[in-house]
Amino acid sequence: MRPTVKDVAALANVSPKTVSNVLGGTVVVAPGTRSRVESAIERLGYVPNLSARGLRSGRTGIVALVMPDLRTPFSAEVAQDFVELAHARGLAVQIEQSWNDLDRTREVMALARRHLVDGVVMNPITVEQRDVVLTGGAGAVPLVMLGEVLQDDVDQVWVDSVDAALRITRHLLALGHRRIAMLGAPGPDKDTVTGGLRRDGYRRALAEAGIPADPALETACDRWTARGGHDAMAALLATGERPDAVFCATDSIAFGALSALWRAGVRVPDEVSVAGFDDVDEAAYASPPLTTVRFDKRAYAAAALEHLVARIDGSDAPAARVAIPVEVVARESTRARTGS
């Protein structure tokens, strides 16, 4: 027989109301009590009856998370953290992929307008996609945006890509590199906001060092994936414009760049240093381990969920902008330049 809230309450030695508070995540529950309830839920295999809850509250108990590309480690890690955190609040998550498909973005917002989900966390990558989201129900639909596509009247959780790219490029410059390429820069039909901001930080660091930006060293990627990074790196090598260091807009791009350099017989980091962005789990286990920009992706997901739940519960607080701090993690894929 399916376990009930009363069964969980009895096992945890609390009231059914306390169990509901733990599941809802909107009422503060003492850590010890929360731990007992969560242990009882896991032991009994209790699953909230979202349909019944919806009939009582007018809510579905489901939120949507929309990431650009679910094949990338970054999207997968953020989604995993978001699902785990949502589950702890008794919420189910509908995961969608948007890339820059404006029709798919409209469909997701339509789900929210029809009250098939209670709210949406969206990671738009272009201004056009943001505008589709906003015209699709911002104000009427609880909404939180991830990333750097800025909007003043919507809660947003982001990473300062300009500052982060500035820091990682400074790191490469401090190692003595001067011909520093960027993979994932904006290009025709590949003009993402994040790519533009990371290029801005990269160019700013070069300018500080008195190095003019060289468009020949700025390469776009068809997709911000390992395949996209491989093809972009191979294309750059084919021009004969071999850099002595490469800043990649994501770790996935960097993994592809490492592969292309290996195929071309270029040793990393002896001949070319490579740096990424995101510090996904695989970065520490790349060959060689990848220097990258790190930020707390669980905190990123948690902040988005916290603000979404508050909006679902009727908060009318001013829109928040939560910046997640970054740091450079130096690993073996970068090394001080030697020789002339």
C-alpha positions in Angstrom: 0.0 0.0 0.0 1.3 3.4 -0.9 2.7 5.3 2.2 0.9 8.5 3.3 1.8 11.7 5.0 0.5 10.2 8.2 2.8 7.2 7.8 5.8 9.6 7.4 4.7 11.6 10.4 4.3 8.5 12.6 7.8 7.2 11.7 9.4 10.6 12.2 7.4 11.3 15.4 6.0 14.6 14.1 2.7 15.9 13.1 1.4 15.6 9.5 1.5 19.4 9.3 5.3 19.3 10.0 5.7 16.8 7.2 3.8 19.1 4.8 6.0 22.0 5.9 9.1 20.0 5.1 7.7 19.0 1.7 6.6 22.6 0.9 9.9 24.2 1.8 8.2 27.5 2.6 8.1 27.2 6.4 11.2 27.0 8.5 11.6 23.6 10.2 14.3 22.8 12.7 17.3 21.0 11.1 16.9 18.0 13.4 13.2 17.7 12.7 13.7 18.2 8.9 16.4 15.4 9.0 14.0 13.0 10.7 11.2 13.7 8.2 13.5 13.3 5.2 14.9 10.1 6.6 11.3 8.8 7.1 10.4 9.8 3.5 13.4 7.9 2.1 12.8 4.9 4.3 9.2 4.6 3.4 9.7 5.5 -0.3 7.0 8.2 0.1 6.1 10.2 -3.0 3.9 13.3 -2.6 0.5 13.1 -4.3 1.0 16.1 -6.6 -2.5 15.8 -8.2 -4.3 15.9 -4.8 -2.1 18.8 -3.7 -3.0 20.7 -6.9 -6.7 20.2 -6.4 -6.4 21.7 -2.9 -4.1 24.6 -3.6 -4.5 25.3 -7.3 -0.9 24.3 -7.9 0.6 21.4 -9.7 3.7 20.9 -7.5 5.7 21.0 -10.8 8.2 23.6 -11.9 10.0 23.8 -15.3 13.8 24.1 -15.7 14.8 25.2 -19.2 18.5 24.8 -20.1 20.2 25.6 -23.5 21.7 22.2 -24.3 21.2 19.1 -22.1 24.1 17.3 -23.7 26.6 19.5 -22.1 28.1 18.7 -18.6 27.2 22.2 -17.4 23.5 21.9 -18.2 23.5 18.3 -16.7 25.1 19.4 -13.5 22.8 22.4 -12.9 19.8 20.2 -13.7 20.9 17.5 -11.3 21.4 20.0 -8.5 18.1 21.8 -9.2 16.1 18.5 -9.3 17.7 17.3 -6.0 16.9 20.7 -4.3 13.4 20.7 -5.7 12.7 17.2 -4.6 13.7 18.1 -1.0 10.9 20.7 -1.2 8.4 18.2 -2.5 8.5 19.6 -6.0 8.7 17.7 -9.3 10.7 19.2 -12.2 10.0 19.2 -15.9 13.2 19.6 -17.7 13.3 21.2 -21.2 15.9 22.1 -23.7 15.8 25.4 -25.6 19.2 26.3 -27.2 17.9 29.2 -29.2 14.7 27.6 -30.5 12.2 30.4 -30.1 9.3 28.2 -30.9 10.3 25.7 -28.1 10.7 28.6 -25.8 7.1 29.8 -26.6 5.8 26.3 -25.9 7.4 26.2 -22.5 5.9 29.5 -21.5 2.5 28.3 -22.8 2.7 25.4 -20.4 3.1 27.9 -17.5 0.3 30.1 -18.8 -2.1 27.1 -18.8 -1.0 26.3 -15.2 0.5 23.0 -16.2 3.6 24.1 -14.2 3.8 26.5 -11.3 6.8 28.4 -12.5 9.7 28.5 -14.8 13.5 28.8 -14.4 14.9 29.7 -17.8 18.5 30.1 -19.1 18.0 32.2 -22.3 21.1 32.7 -24.4 20.1 35.5 -26.7 18.2 38.8 -26.3 15.6 37.5 -28.8 15.0 34.4 -26.6 14.6 36.6 -23.5 12.0 38.7 -25.3 10.0 35.6 -26.2 10.1 34.6 -22.5 8.9 38.0 -21.4 6.1 38.3 -23.9 5.2 34.7 -23.1 4.0 35.5 -19.6 6.5 37.4 -17.4 4.5 39.0 -14.6 1.7 36.4 -14.9 4.0 33.4 -14.6 6.5 33.0 -11.8 9.8 33.3 -13.6 13.5 33.3 -12.7 16.2 33.7 -15.3 19.7 32.1 -15.2 22.6 33.6 -16.9 23.7 37.0 -18.2 20.8 38.0 -20.5 19.7 40.8 -18.2 16.2 42.0 -17.4 15.5 44.5 -14.7 12.0 43.3 -13.6 12.7 39.6 -13.3 14.7 37.7 -10.7 18.0 36.6 -12.0 20.9 34.4 -10.9 24.1 34.9 -12.9 27.8 34.8 -13.1 29.8 37.9 -14.1 31.2 36.6 -17.3 33.2 39.7 -18.1 35.0 39.6 -14.8 35.5 35.8 -15.0 37.0 35.9 -18.5 39.2 38.8 -17.5 40.6 36.7 -14.6 41.2 33.6 -16.7 42.9 35.6 -19.5 45.0 37.5 -16.9 46.1 34.0 -15.6 47.3 33.1 -19.1 49.0 36.4 -19.5 50.8 36.0 -16.2 52.2 32.7 -17.5 53.9 34.6 -20.3 51.4 33.9 -23.1 50.8 36.6 -25.6 49.1 34.9 -28.6 45.9 33.9 -26.8 43.0 32.7 -28.8 39.4 32.5 -27.8 37.0 29.7 -28.8 33.3 30.5 -28.4 33.5 34.1 -29.5 30.5 35.6 -31.2 30.2 35.0 -35.0 27.6 35.0 -37.7 24.5 33.2 -36.5 26.4 32.3 -33.3 25.9 35.6 -31.3 25.1 34.5 -27.8 25.1 37.1 -25.0 27.4 35.0 -22.9 29.9 34.6 -25.7 30.0 38.3 -26.2 30.5 39.1 -22.5 33.3 36.5 -22.2 34.9 38.0 -25.3 34.7 41.4 -23.6 36.5 40.2 -20.6 39.1 38.4 -22.7 39.7 41.6 -24.8 39.9 43.7 -21.7 42.7 41.6 -20.2 44.6 41.8 -23.5 44.2 45.6 -23.6 45.5 45.8 -20.0 48.7 44.0 -21.2 49.0 46.2 -24.2 48.1 43.5 -26.7 45.7 44.4 -29.4 42.8 42.0 -30.0 43.4 39.9 -33.1 40.2 38.8 -34.9 42.1 35.9 -36.5 42.4 34.4 -33.0 38.7 34.7 -32.1 36.7 31.7 -33.3 33.0 31.0 -33.0 31.6 27.5 -32.4 28.6 26.0 -34.0 27.6 24.6 -30.6 29.1 25.0 -27.2 29.9 21.3 -27.1 33.1 19.2 -27.3 32.4 18.6 -31.0 32.0 22.4 -31.5 35.2 23.1 -29.6 37.1 20.4 -31.6 35.9 21.8 -35.0 36.7 25.4 -34.0 40.2 24.5 -32.8 40.9 22.4 -35.9 39.7 25.3 -38.1 42.0 27.7 -36.2 45.0 25.4 -36.6 44.2 25.0 -40.3 44.7 28.8 -40.8 48.3 28.5 -39.6 47.5 31.0 -36.8 48.6 28.7 -34.0 48.3 30.4 -30.6 50.4 29.8 -27.6 47.3 29.7 -25.3 43.5 29.2 -25.8 40.7 30.5 -23.6 37.6 28.5 -24.2 34.1 29.9 -23.3 33.1 26.6 -21.7 34.8 23.4 -20.4 32.9 21.4 -23.1 34.6 23.6 -25.8 37.9 23.1 -24.0 37.5 19.3 -24.1 37.1 19.5 -27.8 40.0 21.8 -28.2 42.2 19.4 -26.3 41.2 16.6 -28.7 41.9 18.7 -31.8 45.3 19.7 -30.5 46.1 16.1 -29.7 45.1 15.0 -33.2 47.3 17.7 -34.7 50.3 16.6 -32.6 50.3 19.8 -30.5 51.3 19.1 -26.9 49.3 20.6 -24.1 50.6 22.5 -22.1 54.2 22.2 -23.5 53.3 24.0 -26.8 49.8 25.4 -26.1 48.0 26.1 -22.8 44.3 25.6 -22.7 41.8 27.0 -20.2 38.0 26.6 -19.9 35.0 27.9 -18.0 32.5 26.3 -15.5 34.7 23.7 -13.7 32.4 20.8 -14.5 33.2 17.5 -12.8 35.1 16.1 -15.8 37.5 19.1 -15.9 39.6 17.7 -13.1 39.9 14.4 -15.0 40.7 15.7 -18.5 44.0 14.8 -20.0 45.7 17.0 -18.9 43.5 18.3 -16.0 41.8 21.5 -17.1 42.5 25.0 -15.8 39.1 26.7 -15.6 36.8 29.2 -14.0 34.9 27.7 -11.0 31.7 28.8 -9.4 29.3 27.0 -7.1 26.7 25.5 -9.4 24.7 24.1 -6.6 24.4 27.6 -5.1 23.4 28.8 -8.6 20.6 26.3 -8.7 19.6 26.8 -5.1 19.3 30.6 -5.5 17.1 30.2 -8.6 14.8 27.7 -6.9 14.6 29.8 -3.7 13.5 32.9 -5.7 11.1 30.9 -7.8 9.3 29.3 -4.8 9.0 32.8 -3.2 7.3 34.1 -6.4 5.0 31.1 -6.6 4.0 31.9 -3.0 3.1 35.4 -4.0 6.2 37.4 -3.1 6.0 41.0 -4.5 9.6 41.9 -3.5 11.6 43.9 -6.0 13.4 41.8 -8.6 16.6 40.3 -7.3 19.9 39.9 -9.0 22.1 37.2 -7.4 25.7 37.1 -8.6 27.6 33.8 -7.8 31.3 34.4 -7.1 34.0 32.9 -9.4 37.6 31.9 -9.0 40.3 30.6 -11.3 41.4 27.0 -10.7 44.8 26.4 -12.1 45.5 22.8 -13.3 48.0 21.1 -15.6 46.5 22.2 -18.9 48.3 25.6 -18.5 52.0 26.2 -18.0 54.4 29.1 -18.1 55.6 29.8 -21.6 59.2 29.0 -22.3 61.4 30.1 -25.2 60.9 33.0 -27.5 
